Amino acid sequence: MKKIAIITGILILALSIISTCYGAVSNNIKAKFKESDVSDTKFKEITITPYGSKYYDEDDDEEYTYYIYLPTGYFVEAASTSFIADRNGKYPFTVYDGKYKKTFTYIVDDIDEIEDEEDNEADEIHADFKLKYDYEKKSPLFYMHLDRQRQVSAPNGNFVTNEVNYYIDNLENNMPFDLSIDVEGKIYNYKIIKSGEFYLLIHISPVNYNDYSTVVEYFGYNFTNNESYEAVPAKDIYDDNGNYVVLVKSGNSQHIFNFNITGIDYRRPNVDLSLVNDDTLSLEAEDDFGLDYIITYDGKYVDIDGIEAEYSHSSEIKYVGEYIFTVVDKSGNRTVETITVKKGARTPRSKHKINLDVHDFSGTEKLFEDRGSRYEKPDEQKIFENILPAYMNGKSPVSFSPDSSISRAEMVTIFCRLNDLPYDTSAHLKSKFTDISTHWARDYISMGSSKRYVSGYKDKTFKPDNNVTRAEFCQMLTKISSYKSLLNSLPASNNIDYSDIHDHWAEKEIIKIAGRSLVTSNSNKFYPDRPITRGEVVHAINMLYGYNPSYLELSFVNSLYNKYYSFNDIAKHKYYNDIIISVVGMYREKIQ
């Protein structure tokens, strides 16, 4: 009995406190709600009109007003008021007539929001996907196989199918191509990157909104051979925009993809809220992916745009309490910023103090939860863009062999890679050469000879394993049509009269190449019929393309080399910089 009496006393005291602060709960107060669309948005405007107070006098000509507490805890004195709902949930409105109060909750459930991962798995879809290459159309294609016939929406149309074939035209080196496939409402997002003769397929999983990151999977391809390529890492986590590096490798070769990812926005806006002149609230917001709108403490929708925005609220601040603003970016990430006015307000009134606690509804705070990790303006970082993919491999995982000769097959392969020829694995069947049918470079040889990069011999042989001489290399550079403009843009830098090139069959070509210092000699002899070395080849090619990397660019290239390569025979070589560019690729610093 004593316990019951104590509990009863506590309840009476609690009700007394509620009654003193906010008024006793009344069943007489009622409310009408009206929902309407907010123009050019998916949001809803909720309008509440209270009625039924026993203090209401039907004979009074004046409109009866209430203190109406909005979901933010801010109150207005009015007969009716509105609030903008920008997400689904229960929105509490508490009505106070001077003595009694009552909380009403209005449910909004038809605003399109990001689905939870559990909802995405409600109807599980099984899909296999990969990149292929159509050798007749000379085009890569994305292929997806589904578990059954399903409604599919792709860039090339809408159809019911269990197979998707999407051709990808005009892929540019190291420029990620975005592809989205909608399978019965489930979105599959991919990026496809081409780097020379290598391709990288990136499968991007849905965002994990628990930690605001995305798991991605990598798949490597090279359509000039039948080797399988392993991606390292096989999976990665994207938690922000920036530079990502993936290595694809097989038993005989490897290639680095270094690319920049943009368009990721998990971070909520940075918001600074302040009280100006003791009666006006001023807000500054920043988000590098673009701001979208503000929901003010008194329920107004304010459209904003740009990566930075300033906003001054026109309503004068009258009461002490917490004033809540919600700022949202164009990806739906939201920052809820609260400022507490403790002094300077003109009419401090404790029982009308602005606070979420005025509502008899425990879920109020969920309407004002931040979404996304806090935005911090990133430090300016150096971004390096790949302007030409790697075109050389080592002779083994531990050696580049810079002073070794280079074969005719290796040379034509390099030219095919540099000039981005479409692949044709049946090119050798159309070839006139009689000695390449089982050679590893047979398709390169066939493709390259059709472009007149390298000529065969009168006996219909190509002699793929013969060494390329210095004179032959000079002739090759002058014969390739796409190199003519590059050669013409290089000024002649020396005029050495080599004694051993007079009346040589390649005299003219040697003078043109040697005069631009692409291939040189340390004496007055050029030695035209000696094999050219691998180091001399990459030096000439890099000079031809105008590669003169800055210190920062060379440091970046060197960092990639040190991470993925370890040749033991190039450390002190005079062409060290050219060699690492040939195996890693050339990068230019991007001016932001």
C-alpha positions in Angstrom: 0.0 0.0 0.0 2.8 2.4 0.8 4.5 1.7 -2.6 1.2 2.4 -4.4 0.9 5.7 -2.5 4.4 6.7 -3.4 3.9 6.0 -7.1 0.6 7.8 -7.0 2.3 10.8 -5.5 5.0 10.8 -8.1 2.4 10.6 -10.9 0.5 13.6 -9.4 3.8 15.5 -9.2 4.7 14.7 -12.8 1.2 15.8 -14.0 1.5 18.9 -12.0 4.9 19.7 -13.7 3.4 19.0 -17.2 0.3 21.2 -16.4 2.5 24.0 -15.1 4.8 24.0 -18.1 2.6 23.0 -21.0 -0.9 22.6 -19.7 -2.9 19.6 -18.7 -3.8 17.1 -21.5 -7.2 17.7 -22.9 -9.4 15.4 -25.1 -11.6 18.4 -26.2 -9.0 19.8 -28.5 -9.2 18.4 -32.0 -7.4 19.1 -35.3 -8.0 18.9 -39.0 -5.1 18.2 -41.3 -4.6 19.0 -45.0 -1.8 17.6 -47.1 -0.6 19.2 -50.3 2.4 19.0 -52.7 5.3 21.4 -52.5 5.8 22.7 -56.0 8.8 21.2 -57.9 9.6 18.8 -55.1 8.5 15.4 -53.9 7.8 16.9 -50.4 4.5 17.5 -48.7 3.1 20.5 -46.9 1.1 19.6 -43.8 -1.4 22.1 -42.6 -3.0 21.8 -39.2 -6.2 23.6 -38.1 -7.1 23.0 -34.4 -10.6 23.3 -33.1 -12.8 22.2 -30.2 -11.3 24.2 -27.3 -13.8 24.8 -24.6 -12.6 28.4 -24.5 -13.9 28.9 -28.1 -16.8 31.4 -28.2 -19.0 30.9 -31.3 -20.4 34.4 -30.8 -16.9 36.0 -30.9 -16.2 37.5 -34.3 -12.4 37.3 -33.8 -10.7 34.2 -35.1 -9.6 31.9 -32.2 -5.9 31.2 -32.1 -3.8 28.5 -30.5 -0.2 28.0 -29.6 0.7 25.3 -32.2 4.0 23.6 -31.7 5.6 22.4 -34.9 7.6 19.1 -35.2 10.8 21.1 -34.5 9.4 22.3 -31.2 8.9 25.8 -32.4 5.5 27.3 -31.8 3.3 29.9 -33.6 0.3 31.6 -32.3 -2.3 31.1 -35.1 -5.6 29.5 -36.0 -3.7 27.4 -38.6 -0.1 26.7 -39.6 1.9 24.6 -41.9 5.1 22.5 -41.9 7.1 21.0 -44.8 7.7 17.2 -44.5 10.8 16.2 -46.5 10.9 12.5 -45.4 8.5 9.8 -44.4 7.6 9.4 -40.7 5.3 10.6 -38.0 5.1 14.4 -37.6 4.0 15.6 -34.2 2.0 18.8 -33.7 1.1 19.9 -30.2 -1.8 22.3 -29.7 -2.0 24.4 -26.5 -5.0 26.6 -25.9 -3.7 28.4 -22.8 -4.5 25.8 -20.3 -4.8 22.4 -22.1 -2.6 20.7 -24.6 -2.8 17.8 -27.0 -0.3 16.2 -29.4 -1.4 15.0 -32.8 0.8 12.9 -35.1 0.4 13.1 -38.9 1.9 10.2 -40.9 3.7 10.8 -44.2 4.5 7.7 -46.1 4.5 8.5 -49.8 7.8 10.4 -50.2 10.3 8.5 -52.3 13.3 7.7 -50.2 16.4 5.5 -50.5 15.3 1.9 -49.8 16.9 0.0 -47.0 19.1 -2.9 -48.0 16.6 -5.3 -46.5 14.0 -4.0 -48.9 16.3 -4.4 -51.8 16.7 -8.1 -51.0 13.0 -8.7 -50.7 12.8 -10.2 -54.2 16.3 -11.5 -54.8 17.6 -11.3 -58.3 20.5 -13.5 -59.5 22.6 -12.0 -62.2 25.9 -12.8 -63.8 27.8 -10.2 -65.7 31.1 -9.6 -67.6 32.7 -7.7 -70.4 32.9 -9.3 -73.8 34.3 -8.2 -77.2 32.6 -8.4 -80.5 35.5 -9.0 -82.9 33.2 -8.4 -86.0 31.9 -5.1 -84.8 35.2 -4.2 -83.2 33.5 -3.1 -80.0 33.4 -4.2 -76.3 30.0 -5.1 -74.9 28.6 -5.5 -71.4 26.8 -8.9 -71.0 24.4 -9.8 -68.2 22.6 -13.1 -67.7 19.6 -13.2 -65.4 18.0 -16.1 -63.5 14.8 -15.8 -65.5 12.9 -13.5 -67.9 12.6 -10.1 -66.2 11.7 -6.5 -67.1 14.9 -4.7 -67.9 15.7 -1.0 -68.5 19.0 -0.3 -70.1 20.5 2.7 -72.1 19.6 0.8 -75.3 15.9 0.3 -74.4 13.3 -1.4 -72.3 12.6 -5.1 -72.8 11.7 -8.4 -71.1 14.7 -10.7 -71.3 17.1 -12.9 -69.4 20.1 -11.6 -71.3 21.5 -8.1 -71.7 24.0 -7.2 -74.4 25.0 -3.5 -74.4 27.7 -2.3 -76.9 30.0 0.4 -75.6 31.3 2.8 -78.3 33.9 5.4 -78.1 35.6 4.5 -74.9 38.4 6.9 -74.1 41.5 5.8 -72.3 41.2 6.1 -68.5 37.8 7.9 -68.7 35.3 5.9 -66.6 32.2 5.0 -68.5 29.1 4.8 -66.3 26.5 2.2 -67.0 23.3 1.5 -65.0 20.9 -1.5 -65.6 17.5 -1.5 -64.0 16.2 -5.0 -63.4 12.6 -4.8 -62.1 13.5 -1.8 -59.9 16.9 -3.0 -58.7 19.7 -0.9 -60.0 23.0 -2.4 -61.0 25.7 0.3 -61.3 29.0 -0.2 -63.2 32.0 1.7 -64.4 34.0 0.5 -67.4 37.6 1.8 -67.9 39.8 1.2 -70.9 43.6 1.6 -70.6 45.3 0.7 -73.9 44.4 -2.9 -74.6 43.2 -3.6 -71.0 39.7 -3.1 -69.6 38.5 -2.8 -66.1 34.9 -3.6 -65.1 33.8 -2.1 -61.8 30.6 -3.3 -60.1 29.4 -0.8 -57.6 27.2 -2.2 -54.8 24.4 -0.2 -53.2 25.4 2.4 -50.6 25.8 1.0 -47.0 24.1 3.8 -45.1 25.4 2.4 -41.8 28.9 3.6 -42.6 28.3 5.6 -45.8 30.5 3.6 -48.1 30.2 1.4 -51.2 31.8 -1.9 -51.8 33.1 -2.4 -55.4 34.4 -5.4 -57.2 37.0 -5.3 -60.0 37.3 -7.5 -63.1 40.2 -7.3 -65.5 40.1 -8.1 -69.3 42.5 -8.2 -72.3 40.8 -9.2 -75.5 44.0 -9.7 -77.5 44.7 -13.0 -75.8 42.8 -15.7 -73.9 44.5 -15.2 -70.5 42.6 -14.6 -67.3 43.4 -11.5 -65.4 43.3 -11.2 -61.7 42.4 -7.8 -60.1 44.4 -6.6 -57.1 42.5 -5.7 -55.0 39.6 -7.8 -56.1 37.3 -5.7 -53.9 37.6 -2.1 -52.6 35.6 0.4 -50.5 34.7 3.8 -51.9 34.0 6.2 -49.1 34.9 9.4 -51.0 35.9 10.8 -54.3 39.6 10.5 -55.2 42.3 8.5 -56.8 42.1 4.7 -56.9 44.6 2.2 -58.2 44.0 -1.4 -59.4 46.4 -3.9 -60.8 45.3 -6.5 -63.2 47.8 -9.3 -63.8 48.2 -12.7 -65.4 51.1 -15.1 -65.5 52.8 -13.2 -68.3 51.9 -9.5 -67.9 50.4 -6.9 -65.6 48.9 -3.5 -66.0 48.1 -0.6 -63.6 44.7 1.2 -63.7 45.0 4.5 -62.0 41.8 6.5 -62.2 39.8 9.2 -60.5 36.4 8.6 -59.1 33.9 11.4 -58.9 30.2 11.8 -58.1 30.3 10.1 -54.7 28.6 12.0 -52.0 28.0 10.5 -48.7 28.9 13.6 -46.7 26.3 15.9 -45.2 26.6 19.6 -45.6 28.7 21.7 -43.4 26.4 24.3 -41.6 27.2 27.3 -39.5 24.3 28.9 -37.7 24.5 32.2 -35.8 22.3 34.8 -34.2 22.7 38.2 -35.7 21.8 41.4 -33.8 20.0 39.3 -31.2 16.9 38.8 -33.3 17.8 37.2 -36.7 19.2 33.8 -37.4 21.8 33.6 -40.2 22.9 30.3 -41.8 25.9 29.5 -44.0 26.1 26.1 -45.7 28.7 24.3 -47.8 28.8 21.1 -49.7 31.1 20.4 -52.7 28.4 18.4 -54.5 25.8 21.0 -54.4 23.2 22.2 -51.9 19.5 21.6 -52.5 17.1 23.0 -49.8 16.5 24.1 -46.3 13.6 23.3 -44.0 13.5 26.1 -41.4 12.7 25.8 -37.8 9.2 27.2 -38.5 8.5 24.7 -41.3 9.3 26.7 -44.4 10.9 25.2 -47.5 13.8 27.2 -48.9 15.3 26.3 -52.3 19.1 26.8 -52.4 21.7 26.0 -55.1 25.5 25.9 -55.5 28.3 24.5 -53.3 27.9 27.4 -50.9 24.8 29.3 -49.7 23.9 32.0 -47.2 20.5 32.4 -45.8 19.0 34.9 -43.3 15.7 34.0 -41.8 13.3 36.9 -42.0 11.2 36.0 -38.9 12.4 37.8 -35.8 13.5 35.7 -32.9 11.2 36.3 -29.9 11.7 33.4 -27.5 14.4 31.5 -25.8 14.9 27.9 -26.8 16.3 25.7 -29.6 15.8 26.6 -33.2 16.3 23.7 -35.6 17.3 24.0 -39.3 17.6 21.0 -41.7 20.0 21.5 -44.7 20.0 18.9 -47.4 22.3 18.4 -50.4 21.4 17.1 -53.9 22.1 13.5 -52.9 19.8 13.6 -50.0 22.4 13.9 -47.3 21.2 16.1 -44.5 22.6 18.1 -41.6 20.3 19.1 -38.8 21.8 22.2 -37.1 20.4 23.6 -33.8 21.1 26.9 -32.2 20.1 27.6 -28.7 18.9 31.2 -27.9 19.6 31.8 -24.2 19.4 35.5 -23.9 18.6 38.6 -25.9 15.2 37.2 -26.9 12.6 39.8 -26.4 10.0 37.7 -24.6 11.4 34.8 -22.6 8.4 32.6 -21.6 9.3 29.4 -19.9 6.0 27.6 -20.6 6.4 28.3 -24.3 10.0 27.4 -24.4 10.9 26.0 -27.8 12.0 22.3 -27.5 11.2 18.9 -28.9 10.1 17.8 -25.5 6.8 19.6 -25.8 5.4 16.7 -27.8 4.0 13.5 -26.3 5.7 11.5 -29.0 8.9 9.6 -28.4 10.0 9.4 -32.1 10.3 13.1 -32.8 14.1 13.2 -32.9 14.2 10.6 -35.7 12.7 13.3 -38.0 15.8 15.4 -37.5 18.6 12.9 -37.7 21.7 13.7 -39.6 22.3 11.5 -42.7 25.8 11.1 -44.1 29.2 11.5 -42.6 30.1 15.1 -41.6 31.5 17.1 -44.4 34.9 18.7 -44.0 36.4 20.7 -46.8 39.2 18.5 -48.2 42.7 19.6 -48.4 43.7 20.5 -51.9 45.2 17.3 -53.4 47.2 16.7 -56.5 45.4 14.8 -59.2 47.3 13.1 -61.9 45.6 12.0 -65.1 46.8 9.1 -67.3 47.5 10.6 -70.7 48.9 7.4 -72.3 48.6 3.9 -70.9 51.6 1.6 -70.4 52.9 0.0 -73.5 55.9 -2.2 -72.3 56.3 -5.3 -70.2 59.4 -6.6 -68.5 61.2 -9.6 -69.9 60.4 -11.3 -66.6 58.9 -10.2 -63.2 62.3 -9.1 -62.0 64.1 -7.8 -65.1 63.3 -5.3 -67.8 66.5 -6.0 -69.8 67.0 -2.4 -71.0 70.1 -3.2 -73.0 68.7 -6.2 -74.8 67.5 -6.2 -78.4 63.9 -6.0 -79.3 62.2 -8.3 -81.8 60.1 -7.4 -84.8 57.1 -9.0 -83.1 57.6 -7.0 -79.9 58.0 -3.8 -81.9 54.8 -4.2 -83.9 53.0 -5.1 -80.7 54.1 -1.8 -79.1 52.9 0.2 -82.1 49.5 -1.5 -82.0 49.2 -0.7 -78.3 50.2 2.9 -78.7 47.8 3.5 -81.6 44.8 1.8 -80.1 44.0 -0.6 -82.9 40.7 -2.5 -82.7 41.3 -6.1 -81.8 40.9 -8.9 -84.3 41.9 -12.4 -83.1 41.3 -13.8 -86.6 43.5 -11.2 -88.3 46.3 -13.9 -88.8 43.9 -15.9 -90.9 43.8 -13.1 -93.4 47.5 -12.6 -93.4 49.9 -13.5 -96.2 52.8 -14.3 -93.9 53.7 -17.9 -93.8 55.7 -18.0 -90.5 53.3 -16.5 -87.9 50.4 -19.0 -87.6 51.5 -20.2 -84.2 53.4 -17.1 -83.0 52.2 -15.3 -79.8 52.1 -12.0 -81.7 50.4 -13.3 -84.8 47.3 -11.0 -84.5 49.5 -7.9 -83.6 51.6 -8.7 -86.6 48.6 -9.0 -88.9 47.0 -5.9 -87.6 50.2 -3.8 -87.6 51.3 -4.9 -91.1 47.8 -3.9 -92.4 48.5 -0.5 -91.1 52.0 -0.5 -92.7 53.7 -0.2 -89.3 56.1 -3.0 -90.2 56.7 -4.7 -93.6 57.3 -8.3 -94.4 59.8 -9.9 -96.8 59.5 -10.8 -100.4 59.4 -14.5 -99.6 56.1 -13.9 -97.7 57.7 -14.3 -94.3 57.7 -11.8 -91.4 60.6 -13.2 -89.4 58.9 -12.2 -86.1 61.8 -13.1 -83.8 64.5 -11.2 -85.8 65.9 -8.2 -84.0 65.0 -4.7 -85.1 68.0 -2.7 -86.2 68.5 1.0 -85.4 67.9 1.8 -89.1 64.7 -0.2 -89.2 63.4 1.5 -86.1 64.0 4.9 -87.7 62.1 3.8 -90.8 59.2 2.5 -88.7 58.8 5.8 -86.9 58.7 7.8 -90.2 56.3 5.3 -91.9 53.5 5.5 -89.3 51.1 8.1 -90.5 49.9 9.1 -87.0 53.5 10.0 -86.1 54.1 12.4 -88.9 52.5 15.3 -87.0 54.4 14.4 -83.9 57.7 14.4 -85.8 57.0 17.7 -87.5 56.3 19.3 -84.2 59.7 18.3 -82.9 62.5 20.8 -83.9 65.8 19.5 -85.2 68.2 19.6 -82.3 71.4 18.4 -83.8 73.1 18.0 -87.2 75.7 15.3 -86.7 77.1 13.9 -89.9 77.4 10.3 -89.0 80.1 8.7 -91.2 78.4 5.3 -91.6 75.0 6.3 -93.0 76.1 7.7 -96.3 74.4 5.8 -99.1 72.6 3.6 -96.5 69.1 2.5 -97.6 67.7 4.3 -94.5 69.9 7.4 -94.7 67.0 9.8 -95.1 65.0 8.2 -92.2 68.1 8.2 -89.9 68.8 11.8 -90.5 65.2 12.7 -89.7 65.1 10.7 -86.5 68.6 11.3 -85.3 68.3 15.0 -86.0 65.5 15.2 -83.5 67.6 13.3 -80.9 65.1 10.4 -80.8 67.9 7.9 -81.5 71.5 9.0 -81.1 75.0 7.7 -80.8 78.0 8.6 -78.6 80.4 8.7 -81.5 80.5 10.0 -85.1 79.1 6.6 -86.2 75.4 5.7 -86.0 75.7 2.0 -86.3 72.5 1.6 -88.4 72.6 -2.1 -88.7 73.1 -2.9 -85.0 70.1 -4.0 -83.0 68.3 -1.2 -81.2 67.9 -1.8 -77.5 64.7 -1.8 -75.4 65.9 1.2 -73.4 66.6 3.2 -76.7 63.1 2.3 -78.0 61.2 3.6 -74.9 63.4 6.8 -74.8 62.6 7.5 -78.5 58.9 6.9 -78.0 58.6 9.0 -74.9 60.4 11.9 -76.7 58.2 11.5 -79.8 55.1 11.9 -77.6 56.6 14.9 -75.9 56.9 13.5 -72.5 58.9 15.8 -70.3 57.4 15.1 -66.9 57.7 17.6 -64.0 59.3 16.6 -60.8 55.9 16.0 -59.2 54.7 14.0 -62.2 57.8 11.9 -62.2 57.5 11.3 -58.5 54.0 10.1 -59.0 55.0 7.7 -61.8 57.9 6.5 -59.7 55.6 5.8 -56.7 53.4 3.6 -58.9 56.4 1.8 -60.2 57.8 1.2 -56.7 54.5 -0.2 -55.5 53.9 -2.7 -58.4 57.3 -3.4 -60.0 60.8 -4.4 -58.9 63.1 -4.8 -61.8 66.6 -5.4 -60.6 68.4 -4.1 -63.7 67.2 -0.5 -64.2 68.1 1.4 -61.0 71.1 3.3 -62.4 70.2 3.1 -66.1 70.4 6.3 -68.1 66.9 5.6 -69.4 65.4 4.8 -66.0 62.7 7.5 -66.2 61.7 6.4 -69.7 61.5 2.8 -68.7 59.2 3.3 -65.7 56.9 5.5 -67.8 56.7 2.7 -70.4 55.6 0.1 -67.9 53.4 2.3 -65.7 52.1 4.9 -68.1 52.4 8.7 -68.4 50.6 11.0 -66.1 50.0 14.7 -66.1 49.1 16.8 -63.1 45.5 18.0 -63.5 45.2 21.7 -62.8 42.0 22.1 -60.7 
